[in-house]
Amino acid sequence: MTNDKLKIGDREFNSRLLIGTGKFGSHKIMRAAVDAAEAEIVTVALRRVDLRNPQDQILEHLDAKKILILPNTAGARDHIEAVRMARLAAAAGLPKWVKLEVTPEPRFLLPDPIETLKAAEILVKEGFKVLPYINADPILAKRLEEVGCVTVMPLGSPIGSNRGIKTLDNIRIIIDLVKIPVVVDAGLGKPSDAALAMEIGAAAVLINTAIATAGNPVEMARAFKLAVTAGRLAYLSRLPSEKFAAEASSPQSGIIHS
Amino acid sequence: MNFQTVGEPVRGLLEKAEFSLGDLPALVSPAAVEFLPQLVEIAKNKTLRQFGRTIKMYVPLYLSSFCENNCAYCNFNQQNSTARKRLTLDEARQEADLLYGFGFRHILLVAGEDRVLITLDYLSALIKKLKEKFSSVSIEVAPQSTQGYQQLAAAGLDGLTIYQETYDRQVYQSMHAKGRKNDFDYRLQTPERGGEANLREIGIGFLLGLADWRLEAISLAQHADFLIKRYWRSQLSISFPRIQKIEANFIPPYFVSDQDFIQLLVALRLVFPHVDLTLSTRESQNFRDQLIGIGITRMSAASSTVPGGYSNPQKFGGQFKVSDGRSADQVAAAISGTGYDPVFKDWESI
């Protein structure tokens, strides 16, 4: 496991648990949860950051030396807004990485595939490392890989729903089809959901609501960290396939002669 | 509608995970009061899941207290002999600078129906200027045409707030006997014109106290559902201010208790888990603090309802009496004290 690094673009990470910073009751608790998760990639909504103010509260609480601050374009309704937001963030000195979110419908926050692809093409050409949030659509994932995105981030279920991985079959296909890392994002409500994503071969997961709105966000962050580690270890150890019929755990052929 | 017949459906509601528009009558019924503590818990959980431990902050900026309407309940009623004030563009900018200094990044421009000052050109110029600093600018002024909203959107307008005041046509006519506001349908269709202009946020609501709030809630919910489905790109917010005693000496025909208010809040949260529910400073400090976490997701603070009232604080000439007179910092501290994060910036001006 020690050499098992997550590679995204030109960077390597020890942690496979990405944390979103929305919905926490305070920046202090958010910071403590990020620490407990030992997360190395933390997403920050540009809509919440005061780009005109270098003393911005959210950014002040994150150590940019240890953590990749990944700005997201949450709230962008089309590719034009998303591209503008990414450019503003880069101009303000944030890393030229972007978690691309184009969510024109404000209630379920489902990603617009057409606008996401358009924005990704533009931003990749401008030198951004683009990590697009998508519905679990394998062909869209391939198209985004082709235009040069460094990951795809398919949703397990709608953002904040805590419903777990409802898109399991399509996520399996995406993992099978694409070469770039697949980060399962959105809807993972329990550590076991995160473990499942890792067991089936996701490169990483992103968690926000399930940690931020837990009774104890810091301990929940730790629980997710352990689940991600366990799931990854299980994947690397090649999970035995499931069988319907019982199979003895101590094979006795060779002992019993009939 | 006979509310007494819905007692049994209410009990069944407690088992539901998701609520639909059809559940609203039962949720606002007198029969539901018995289950209010449990319903509050469900509302808390739904709010937490969707919005997290956050309360978004905004502040109103009153531009004019001149008004050609005759709303019986409003202090800006043109028949009232209250002192009137209009802000020039420079004065409005000075007020906005003060609000920026308090920490606000979301600003709501409010005015009476004042066709002398509040023109599309005035609003466009002001919005353009304010968007240089503020993350979002919304308006709560007289209804405009679709083209008007498009022009304002091009200037940078993010949101539109327009309350129907009451969904009861008869009550509406009696409360707005004269003036352009007398046209119920033109006002009712205003959010649609904002939606046609693809505004980012649309706020609707009614005033508590003018008619039976339970019936109003059912109409409002129908309106909200229609807007959500048709203008699916716009974030809907709902507000339901209680009329306070005002200088115009208007006594609201219907009394709405704190418990009624909470029941309405909870019912709307359950049926519309994704919608912003907004609370103004009409409500008292104590009551506002109690509502954090239950379903409210947006609060104003430090409000003055007098044009120019931030530069020159004064008690008289406001649209309504502010019940929670705390500063922005004090309200933010109270929100933090309940374990919630007061969010002053929730959009990027792009």
Interface residues (C-beta under 8 A of the other chain):
Chain A: G22 K23 F24 G25 S26 H27 L46 R47 R48 V49 D50 L51 G75 R77 E81 R84 M85 L88 P104 E105 P106 R107 F108 G160 S161 N162 T209 A212 T213
Chain B: L48 R49 Q50 F51 G52 R53 T54 R105 S135 R200 I228 W232 R233 S234 Q235 H274 V275 S336 G339 Y340 D341 V343 K345 D346 W347 E348 I350
